[in-house]
């Protein structure tokens, strides 16, 4: 191959690689746009009005439990150890769990058990459930975090959605119980900067 032919051949492959990277970036961008849209959020997670299928799990200390908690109103929050919004939600989540001892507050956290234990050490009020392979989250159709589902005493999903703040949890729990929603506090933006 002559010098110019070799240069054009290499340039062609560099261009193909750049197009492949751009295509994957666009695919990711449009996926995030869909998941942050009203339609994407509505299609995500377990269906409201249907019973949440029970899942056997173990808490971070190895104790057996069932999701949702049998016979109790349950708030299940799905997180991961590498999610920045989940980290920012932890203090509010702990206050929420302390303020609602009548509810079982379960935090299903994606990651290795030791990483989940370190991540959740400042969540003493909630029950931490490691989900190493995201098996539990996937069984409920959850792939975005932080995401939550509220079930009544019979295990029926009464509310669900993306959660960005303690205020989101409080307002949704009040609405699920048919109580008046008193105030709206500051809420963090959803993926893509939308609220």
Buried (B, 14 or more C-beta within 10 A) or exposed (E): EEEEEEEEEEEEEEEEEEEEEEEEEEEEEEEBEBBBBEEBBEEBBBBBEEBBEEBEBEBBEEEEBBBBBEEEBBBBBBBBBEBEBBBBBBEBBBBBBEBBEEBBBBBBBBBEBEBBBEBBEEBEBBBBBBBEEBEBBEBBBBBBBBBBBBBBEEBBBBBBBBBBBBBBBBBBBBBBEEEEEEEEEEBBEBBEEEE
